[in-house]
């Protein structure tokens, strides 16, 4: 089975906006209540609450005088919230994510419908009392609808991420280019196919909008908290952030599509971005790059066409290794952008040399796995550095694309 996600824009009526706001509020309150309850029980007993135990609390809450309004919320929305919370706890204990956070009414709002959603003409019909919402459906939705996540952005837009299941086998690709990519700040990506090296400059979207953001944030900060003026202007600031985010995603989608359209595999470093942003001098620049998002885009685009994303270990000495004779030097500060190999005398561009080494290490891993490698260019060296891994793509979604689970961004 294949899974894809199509994200569409919703245009609810005034009445539907009120009903959605109530549903968002109910789901958010239940998340915070269940999270608080789980924390209390864990402190008392050392054990957490299961999904079934949390759902068992709902009937009494719906009957209680203070929380009887929960009964107006579609029951499966609350149960989906419980599932998401228990999944978040599991990811935390298995060290895949941080501890679950309490949700605020000021950020992005979202609810999930696990079934019974239908596409009728140009409408998304939700179960319960909300009914059919007018939508901009920009592509044909084929297959079985599994889940639909409805969200409201801080700028006031309503979106629906529709996960569909399509019958069929995952495609496999036997021939194609193999790209090695060195990600950076000055040049967002330095790419080699074994014969030539291409450099793609970093657009630096936050830097371009920084003056505008500072001016609008100062104006927002002067407005009285809780006032209608502040609430209105908060959307103005949110629209600027949304413009930055959309511009970044557009760049990443176009570059990832270009690199995956004719490729058998793409090789990147498994960067520890959370550790890198602890450098306060580079934190904003690193966050603006969107390396993690770019890697996810590469992953699902490759998976959709049968290619592979290979992640080599972050400790692999890609910059310190001569791509010609494999001589490894000791130290190389970040300000050294060109260097000459003391063994063979070849002069290297730091990033281009790193991209070639990343590509060669990825080819070695593919051959070790038993994959047929048809790419030309570059010699495959003996194993160097620490353990690397093959990554078979996760599912992901962004606006106007495809494969995966709805992204939650604040």
PANU-583143 format. One line per 3 residues: number of its first residue (from 0); their letters; for each residue x, y, z of C-alpha. Coordinates in nm, 3 decimals. Layout:
<pts>
NUM> A> X:Y:Z  ... $
</pts>
This chain:
<pts>
0> XXX> 0.000:0.000:0.000  0.110:0.354:-0.078  0.019:0.655:0.136 $
3> XXX> -0.002:1.015:0.021  -0.116:1.338:0.175  -0.286:1.620:-0.009 $
6> XXX> -0.320:1.951:0.175  -0.609:2.175:0.070  -0.729:2.520:0.176 $
9> XXX> -1.066:2.538:0.353  -1.311:2.829:0.348  -1.555:2.773:0.636 $
12> XXX> -1.858:2.995:0.684  -1.890:3.217:0.994  -2.103:2.953:1.165 $
15> XXX> -1.856:2.679:1.075  -1.567:2.889:1.207  -1.745:2.910:1.545 $
18> XXX> -1.803:2.533:1.548  -1.440:2.467:1.452  -1.320:2.702:1.726 $
21> XXX> -1.524:2.506:1.982  -1.383:2.178:1.852  -1.027:2.313:1.859 $
24> XXX> -1.087:2.431:2.215  -1.231:2.097:2.330  -0.943:1.899:2.178 $
27> XXX> -0.687:2.141:2.323  -0.847:2.128:2.672  -0.859:1.746:2.664 $
30> XXX> -0.492:1.726:2.559  -0.386:1.953:2.846  -0.610:1.773:3.098 $
33> XXX> -0.488:1.427:2.989  -0.124:1.540:2.991  -0.158:1.688:3.340 $
36> XXX> -0.334:1.372:3.462  -0.059:1.153:3.316  0.210:1.361:3.488 $
39> XXX> 0.030:1.341:3.826  -0.020:0.964:3.802  0.342:0.911:3.698 $
42> XXX> 0.464:1.111:4.000  0.246:0.906:4.235  0.293:0.557:4.091 $
45> XXX> 0.592:0.572:3.857  0.369:0.452:3.572  0.191:0.639:3.299 $
48> XXX> -0.172:0.615:3.187  -0.254:0.403:2.884  -0.466:0.517:2.594 $
51> XXX> -0.760:0.306:2.720  -0.727:0.448:3.073  -0.734:0.806:2.945 $
54> XXX> -1.034:0.744:2.716  -1.217:0.591:3.014  -1.211:0.935:3.181 $
57> XXX> -1.412:1.098:2.901  -1.766:0.969:2.980  -1.759:1.113:3.334 $
60> XXX> -1.613:1.443:3.212  -1.892:1.477:2.955  -2.151:1.429:3.232 $
63> XXX> -1.986:1.665:3.482  -2.140:2.009:3.519  -1.816:2.201:3.458 $
66> XXX> -1.715:2.006:3.147  -2.045:1.898:2.993  -1.953:2.096:2.679 $
69> XXX> -1.712:1.816:2.587  -2.017:1.615:2.481  -2.071:1.858:2.191 $
72> XXX> -1.734:1.764:2.042  -1.724:1.474:1.794  -1.609:1.180:2.006 $
75> XXX> -1.347:1.048:1.764  -1.169:1.384:1.763  -1.108:1.347:2.138 $
78> XXX> -1.002:0.984:2.096  -0.759:1.085:1.820  -0.616:1.346:2.060 $
81> XXX> -0.562:1.070:2.317  -0.381:0.859:2.057  -0.156:1.150:1.962 $
84> XXX> -0.071:1.215:2.327  0.018:0.852:2.403  0.227:0.842:2.083 $
87> XXX> 0.408:1.160:2.197  0.480:0.993:2.533  0.612:0.682:2.358 $
90> XXX> 0.838:0.891:2.136  0.972:1.071:2.443  1.053:0.753:2.636 $
93> XXX> 1.217:0.603:2.326  1.423:0.924:2.290  1.281:1.016:1.950 $
96> XXX> 1.132:1.346:2.070  1.112:1.584:2.363  0.857:1.571:2.645 $
99> XXX> 0.498:1.652:2.534  0.406:2.019:2.586  0.084:2.183:2.696 $
102> XXX> -0.104:2.350:2.410  -0.189:2.719:2.387  -0.487:2.884:2.219 $
105> XXX> -0.251:3.143:2.068  -0.057:2.904:1.841  -0.157:2.679:1.554 $
108> XXX> -0.476:2.483:1.625  -0.544:2.134:1.487  -0.785:1.845:1.518 $
111> XXX> -0.786:1.502:1.357  -1.071:1.298:1.214  -0.971:0.930:1.191 $
114> XXX> -1.262:0.829:0.965  -1.598:0.923:0.806  -1.464:1.224:0.614 $
117> XXX> -1.590:1.257:0.256  -1.501:1.470:-0.047  -1.828:1.592:-0.202 $
120> XXX> -1.787:1.808:-0.515  -1.558:2.091:-0.398  -1.633:2.041:-0.030 $
123> XXX> -1.470:1.850:0.255  -1.755:1.697:0.455  -1.665:1.645:0.821 $
126> XXX> -1.861:1.417:1.054  -2.056:1.571:1.341  -2.229:1.908:1.333 $
129> XXX> -1.977:2.099:1.118  -2.085:1.950:0.785  -1.946:2.027:0.439 $
132> XXX> -1.680:2.300:0.420  -1.597:2.471:0.092  -1.244:2.379:-0.020 $
135> XXX> -0.990:2.457:-0.292  -0.913:2.104:-0.413  -0.622:2.152:-0.652 $
138> XXX> -0.564:1.788:-0.745  -0.763:1.467:-0.788  -0.798:1.274:-0.462 $
141> XXX> -0.796:0.903:-0.543  -0.786:0.614:-0.299  -0.924:0.550:0.048 $
144> XXX> -0.925:0.845:0.291  -0.758:0.731:0.614  -0.739:1.044:0.830 $
147> XXX> -0.799:1.416:0.787  -0.626:1.679:1.001  -0.796:2.020:1.005 $
150> XXX> -0.581:2.309:1.123  -0.593:2.684:1.164  -0.270:2.877:1.117 $
153> XXX> -0.177:3.178:1.337  -0.255:3.401:1.037  -0.615:3.272:1.030 $
156> XXX> -0.605:3.027:0.735  -0.786:2.693:0.754  -0.620:2.385:0.603 $
159> XXX> -0.706:2.015:0.571  -0.433:1.751:0.533  -0.594:1.444:0.377 $
162> XXX> -0.408:1.113:0.415  -0.508:0.867:0.143  -0.420:0.502:0.093 $
165> XXX> -0.356:0.380:-0.261  -0.326:0.018:-0.367  0.000:-0.074:-0.534 $
168> XXX> 0.362:-0.170:-0.477  0.644:0.070:-0.401  0.836:0.130:-0.725 $
171> XXX> 1.202:0.034:-0.755  1.463:0.214:-0.963  1.774:0.036:-1.092 $
174> XXX> 1.949:0.313:-1.280  2.001:0.681:-1.222  2.240:0.944:-1.092 $
177> XXX> 2.380:0.925:-0.740  2.424:1.265:-0.576  2.641:1.351:-0.278 $
180> XXX> 2.532:1.664:-0.089  2.727:1.876:0.159  2.486:2.109:0.343 $
183> XXX> 2.609:2.446:0.466  2.522:2.806:0.553  2.688:3.021:0.284 $
186> XXX> 2.605:2.766:0.017  2.289:2.582:0.121  2.392:2.273:-0.075 $
189> XXX> 2.709:2.172:-0.260  2.611:1.883:-0.488  2.822:1.643:-0.692 $
192> XXX> 2.723:1.364:-0.930  3.079:1.230:-0.946  3.180:1.441:-1.245 $
195> XXX> 3.087:1.802:-1.165  3.015:2.006:-0.852  2.721:2.246:-0.831 $
198> XXX> 2.668:2.507:-0.559  2.324:2.637:-0.452  2.333:2.960:-0.253 $
201> XXX> 2.145:2.992:0.075  1.842:3.225:0.020  1.852:3.344:0.387 $
204> XXX> 1.481:3.421:0.406  1.478:3.534:0.771  1.761:3.780:0.705 $
207> XXX> 1.567:3.930:0.412  1.258:3.991:0.629  1.440:4.071:0.954 $
210> XXX> 1.391:4.451:0.949  1.023:4.412:0.862  0.976:4.153:1.138 $
213> XXX> 1.150:4.367:1.402  0.940:4.672:1.313  0.613:4.480:1.329 $
216> XXX> 0.709:4.291:1.646  0.791:4.620:1.823  0.452:4.759:1.722 $
219> XXX> 0.282:4.442:1.848  0.470:4.458:2.180  0.337:4.811:2.244 $
222> XXX> -0.026:4.704:2.216  -0.220:4.618:2.529  -0.245:4.246:2.602 $
225> XXX> -0.594:4.109:2.550  -0.707:4.400:2.334  -0.876:4.357:1.997 $
228> XXX> -0.607:4.574:1.840  -0.336:4.334:1.962  -0.529:4.031:1.837 $
231> XXX> -0.568:4.188:1.493  -0.204:4.291:1.470  -0.087:3.949:1.585 $
234> XXX> -0.221:3.816:1.253  -0.016:4.080:1.066  0.304:3.950:1.229 $
237> XXX> 0.196:3.589:1.169  0.152:3.660:0.798  0.514:3.777:0.772 $
240> XXX> 0.636:3.456:0.936  0.407:3.259:0.706  0.556:3.435:0.402 $
243> XXX> 0.907:3.341:0.521  0.801:2.980:0.580  0.628:2.950:0.243 $
246> XXX> 0.928:3.098:0.059  1.164:2.855:0.232  0.940:2.556:0.156 $
249> XXX> 0.910:2.661:-0.209  1.291:2.673:-0.243  1.336:2.337:-0.067 $
252> XXX> 1.064:2.168:-0.273  1.210:2.289:-0.603  1.567:2.189:-0.515 $
255> XXX> 1.466:1.848:-0.375  1.254:1.781:-0.686  1.546:1.873:-0.912 $
258> XXX> 1.779:1.635:-0.728  1.535:1.342:-0.708  1.380:1.355:-1.056 $
261> XXX> 1.666:1.161:-1.222  1.842:1.004:-0.922  1.885:0.649:-0.799 $
264> XXX> 2.005:0.768:-0.457  2.096:1.085:-0.271  2.362:1.080:0.001 $
267> XXX> 2.368:1.337:0.285  2.526:1.369:0.629  2.311:1.288:0.932 $
270> XXX> 2.347:1.631:1.092  2.273:1.690:1.463  2.088:2.019:1.412 $
273> XXX> 1.969:2.049:1.775  2.328:2.035:1.893  2.447:2.278:1.626 $
276> XXX> 2.196:2.551:1.717  2.348:2.569:2.066  2.616:2.782:1.901 $
279> XXX> 2.452:3.121:1.959  2.655:3.285:1.683  2.512:3.051:1.419 $
282> XXX> 2.178:2.945:1.570  1.958:3.181:1.368  2.141:3.109:1.041 $
285> XXX> 2.121:2.732:1.096  1.751:2.745:1.185  1.681:2.952:0.874 $
288> XXX> 1.836:2.686:0.648  1.578:2.414:0.709  1.821:2.122:0.666 $
291> XXX> 1.590:1.875:0.843  1.293:1.975:0.629  1.506:1.943:0.314 $
294> XXX> 1.617:1.593:0.413  1.255:1.489:0.470  1.156:1.629:0.130 $
297> XXX> 1.435:1.430:-0.035  1.328:1.119:0.155  0.964:1.104:0.055 $
300> XXX> 1.027:1.217:-0.304  1.285:0.940:-0.344  1.057:0.683:-0.182 $
303> XXX> 0.772:0.780:-0.414  0.983:0.697:-0.721  1.175:0.401:-0.575 $
306> XXX> 1.503:0.575:-0.491  1.693:0.577:-0.162  1.812:0.839:0.081 $
309> XXX> 2.143:0.742:0.239  2.257:0.920:0.556  2.622:0.882:0.647 $
312> XXX> 2.736:0.928:1.005  2.782:1.288:1.119  3.135:1.202:1.242 $
315> XXX> 3.252:1.084:0.902  3.557:1.307:0.818  3.419:1.435:0.487 $
318> XXX> 3.596:1.773:0.502  3.931:1.643:0.632  3.969:1.364:0.376 $
321> XXX> 4.138:1.402:0.038  3.894:1.275:-0.224  4.186:1.189:-0.455 $
324> XXX> 4.426:0.986:-0.236  4.215:0.947:0.084  4.479:1.114:0.305 $
327> XXX> 4.318:1.247:0.624  4.448:1.563:0.790  4.417:1.631:1.163 $
330> XXX> 4.232:1.958:1.219  4.049:2.198:0.989  3.891:2.515:1.137 $
333> XXX> 3.566:2.643:0.983  3.736:2.947:0.831  3.955:2.725:0.609 $
336> XXX> 3.762:2.710:0.279  4.044:2.577:0.057  4.333:2.343:0.135 $
339> XXX> 4.608:2.147:-0.038  4.659:1.777:0.032  5.010:1.726:0.180 $
342> XXX> 5.020:1.375:0.032  4.923:1.415:-0.336  4.937:1.795:-0.372 $
345> XXX> 4.580:1.833:-0.503  4.414:2.165:-0.408  4.060:2.122:-0.272 $
348> XXX> 3.759:2.344:-0.229  3.643:2.242:0.119  3.272:2.196:0.040 $
351> XXX> 3.319:2.040:-0.303  3.569:1.790:-0.161  3.329:1.707:0.125 $
354> XXX> 3.045:1.643:-0.122  3.265:1.403:-0.321  3.363:1.214:-0.005 $
357> XXX> 3.001:1.195:0.110  2.900:1.053:-0.228  3.179:0.794:-0.231 $
360> XXX> 3.094:0.678:0.122  2.727:0.646:0.026  2.814:0.435:-0.279 $
363> XXX> 3.023:0.209:-0.056  2.726:0.164:0.176  2.489:0.089:-0.111 $
366> XXX> 2.724:-0.176:-0.247  2.766:-0.325:0.101  2.387:-0.352:0.124 $
369> XXX> 2.380:-0.534:-0.210  2.217:-0.258:-0.415  2.305:-0.230:-0.782 $
372> XXX> 2.498:0.093:-0.835  2.485:0.230:-1.188  2.623:0.580:-1.127 $
375> XXX> 2.944:0.695:-1.290  3.226:0.895:-1.140  3.420:0.858:-0.819 $
378> XXX> 3.617:0.574:-0.669  3.474:0.376:-0.377  3.712:0.390:-0.084 $
381> XXX> 3.757:0.146:0.204  3.535:0.213:0.505  3.637:0.524:0.697 $
384> XXX> 3.480:0.714:0.986  3.206:0.584:1.215  2.902:0.374:1.144 $
387> XXX> 2.658:0.511:0.886  2.307:0.404:0.797  2.072:0.363:0.507 $
390> XXX> 1.753:0.556:0.560  1.434:0.443:0.393  1.220:0.746:0.364 $
393> XXX> 0.975:0.862:0.631  0.640:1.003:0.533  0.607:1.379:0.535 $
396> XXX> 0.378:1.653:0.415  0.392:2.014:0.327  0.157:2.240:0.142 $
399> XXX> 0.066:2.116:-0.205  0.255:1.788:-0.168  0.227:1.439:-0.115 $
402> XXX> 0.349:1.169:0.104  0.314:1.133:0.476  0.173:1.264:0.802 $
405> XXX> 0.063:1.620:0.866  0.338:1.841:0.987  0.279:2.032:1.307 $
408> XX> 0.442:2.370:1.309  0.378:2.648:1.548 $
</pts>
